[in-house]
Amino acid sequence: MAGKAVMHAVQYDSYGGGVAGLKHVEVPVPTPNKDEALLKVEAASINPIDWKLQKGMLRPFLPRKFPFIPASDVAGEVIGLGSEVKNFKVGDKVVAVLSGGGLAEFAVAKESLTVARPQEVSAAEGAGIPCAGLTAHQALTQSLGVKLDGSGQQKNILITAASGAVGLYAVQLAKLGNTHVTATCGARNIELVKSLGADEVLDYKTPDGAALKSPSGRKYDAVINCVTGIPWSTFEPNLGTTGKVIDFNPSPRVLLTFAWKKLTFSKKQLVPFSVSPKGENLDFLVKLVKEGKLKTVIDSKHSLSKAEDAWAKSISGRATGKIIVEP
Ligand SMILES: NC(=O)c1ccc[n+]([C@@H]2O[C@H](COP(=O)([O-])OP(=O)(O)OC[C@H]3O[C@@H](n4cnc5c(N)ncnc54)[C@H](OP(=O)(O)O)[C@@H]3O)[C@@H](O)[C@H]2O)c1
């Protein structure tokens, strides 16, 4: 497969450009390094970070070079192996986290960030998991100390934008962790978010929803904040004495508030968050999906030839769950 074979891929050549910046190209099939597997991509999922990188959010560090094939969450079949790969063989179905390269027919994945995909988990369900699932998992277990076997002390948790990709995984995992979940989402998704376990749901377009007020009058021990731009003054009155806000979008204002809370020894904290993907956690999440304890909610599926539609949907901020692209 390696060598001169070519494949269809979608890439961009520079920062900016949005949907119009995406180009359909024929490029060589990548060759796996010694610690990588070559995958035939069966599904990829889009995350906001994909188009934020294109916008230049992490300029000049990422993307490392242009042209760049975006998307890091994939499910596929192993069709080639680097010399040091021990745990996979040709024909294995897997889920993987890449450093880009997902919007293509073939991609290379590091063995350490590749996990087996059982037949009960479809390619689309698997491809949905990595970035959003690992973010929800890390925020709950690492940042908040929630034990997903339900053995910890019960906490009150608010999850904002619970209808988004991260939020939907977070609601389900938080319930496995025996927490009381208050969630915010738009009116159209209230029933969905309740059906996945949220104890109370606020429509973010109502005054109480915008104020993040728990309908049962609870104060939150923690907030998993998936929304950009909610000021600290909105969170503050809703937090318990040692309440923590985990913020996924560390803007300069978030970082200033974080520093101020630290300097003033505030018991209420704002914690900037960045996901660091781990194979063992991805494996854990894929197994939860297999066991029916975690669902990937799919917003929409798009063919690779229409990757622009998937890109535009993610940029719109209106997805309910995961946006999937299938070669
Ligand atoms: N720091 C990290 O490591 C990290 C990792 C992963 C994600 N993130 C960030 O986390 C955020 C969430 O990611 P995602 O993939 O879950 O996003 P997403 O799927 O694009 O979120 C879309 C959802 O958000 C809802 N929404 C929008 N504004 C809202 C508001 N004010 N209140 C309540 N719901 C609202 C929308 O509902 P309606 O359509 O009804 O408006 C839609 O269902 C993104 O900003 C992403 O970049 C950061």
The ligand as a MOL file (V3000), in Angstrom:
LIG
                    3D

  0  0  0     0  0            999 V3000
M  V30 BEGIN CTAB
M  V30 COUNTS 48 52 0 0 0
M  V30 BEGIN ATOM
M  V30 1 N -9.2660 22.6980 26.0620 0
M  V30 2 C -9.4410 21.4980 25.5280 0
M  V30 3 O -8.5890 20.6060 25.6670 0
M  V30 4 C -10.7110 21.2200 24.7620 0
M  V30 5 C -11.0020 19.9280 24.3330 0
M  V30 6 C -12.2190 19.6980 23.6700 0
M  V30 7 C -13.0870 20.7720 23.4300 0
M  V30 8 N -12.7300 22.0150 23.8230 0 CHG=1
M  V30 9 C -13.6330 23.1660 23.5880 0
M  V30 10 O -14.8430 22.8980 24.2850 0
M  V30 11 C -15.9280 23.5190 23.6160 0
M  V30 12 C -17.0430 22.5100 23.3980 0
M  V30 13 O -16.6450 21.5630 22.4190 0
M  V30 14 P -17.7330 20.6500 21.7110 0
M  V30 15 O -17.0130 19.7830 20.7240 0
M  V30 16 O -18.6110 20.0280 22.7230 0 CHG=-1
M  V30 17 O -18.5670 21.7880 20.9230 0
M  V30 18 P -19.8390 21.6410 19.9960 0
M  V30 19 O -20.1940 20.1900 19.8620 0
M  V30 20 O -19.5810 22.4060 18.7590 0
M  V30 21 O -20.9940 22.4050 20.8250 0
M  V30 22 C -22.1800 22.7110 20.1640 0
M  V30 23 C -23.3500 22.7540 21.1490 0
M  V30 24 O -23.2060 23.8430 22.0560 0
M  V30 25 C -24.5020 24.3330 22.3700 0
M  V30 26 N -24.3890 25.7090 22.8540 0
M  V30 27 C -23.8560 26.7640 22.1970 0
M  V30 28 N -23.9060 27.8730 22.9820 0
M  V30 29 C -24.4550 27.4880 24.1680 0
M  V30 30 C -24.7570 28.1600 25.3970 0
M  V30 31 N -24.4850 29.4820 25.5670 0
M  V30 32 N -25.3130 27.4530 26.4050 0
M  V30 33 C -25.5940 26.1340 26.2530 0
M  V30 34 N -25.3500 25.4310 25.1090 0
M  V30 35 C -24.7700 26.1140 24.0780 0
M  V30 36 C -25.2290 24.2500 21.0400 0
M  V30 37 O -26.6210 24.2010 21.2730 0
M  V30 38 P -27.6550 24.9870 20.2610 0
M  V30 39 O -27.3450 24.4620 18.8850 0
M  V30 40 O -28.9900 24.5900 20.7650 0
M  V30 41 O -27.3360 26.4500 20.4070 0
M  V30 42 C -24.6730 22.9440 20.4320 0
M  V30 43 O -25.5040 21.8170 20.7070 0
M  V30 44 C -15.3480 24.0890 22.3100 0
M  V30 45 O -15.1210 25.4710 22.4830 0
M  V30 46 C -14.0340 23.3470 22.1390 0
M  V30 47 O -13.0840 24.0760 21.3980 0
M  V30 48 C -11.5600 22.2720 24.4670 0
M  V30 END ATOM
M  V30 BEGIN BOND
M  V30 1 1 1 2
M  V30 2 2 2 3
M  V30 3 1 2 4
M  V30 4 1 4 5
M  V30 5 2 4 48
M  V30 6 2 5 6
M  V30 7 1 6 7
M  V30 8 2 7 8
M  V30 9 1 8 9
M  V30 10 1 8 48
M  V30 11 1 9 10
M  V30 12 1 9 46
M  V30 13 1 10 11
M  V30 14 1 11 12
M  V30 15 1 11 44
M  V30 16 1 12 13
M  V30 17 1 13 14
M  V30 18 2 14 15
M  V30 19 1 14 16
M  V30 20 1 14 17
M  V30 21 1 17 18
M  V30 22 2 18 19
M  V30 23 1 18 20
M  V30 24 1 18 21
M  V30 25 1 21 22
M  V30 26 1 22 23
M  V30 27 1 23 24
M  V30 28 1 23 42
M  V30 29 1 24 25
M  V30 30 1 25 26
M  V30 31 1 25 36
M  V30 32 1 26 27
M  V30 33 1 26 35
M  V30 34 2 27 28
M  V30 35 1 28 29
M  V30 36 1 29 30
M  V30 37 2 29 35
M  V30 38 1 30 31
M  V30 39 2 30 32
M  V30 40 1 32 33
M  V30 41 2 33 34
M  V30 42 1 34 35
M  V30 43 1 36 37
M  V30 44 1 36 42
M  V30 45 1 37 38
M  V30 46 2 38 39
M  V30 47 1 38 40
M  V30 48 1 38 41
M  V30 49 1 42 43
M  V30 50 1 44 45
M  V30 51 1 44 46
M  V30 52 1 46 47
M  V30 END BOND
M  V30 END CTAB
M  END
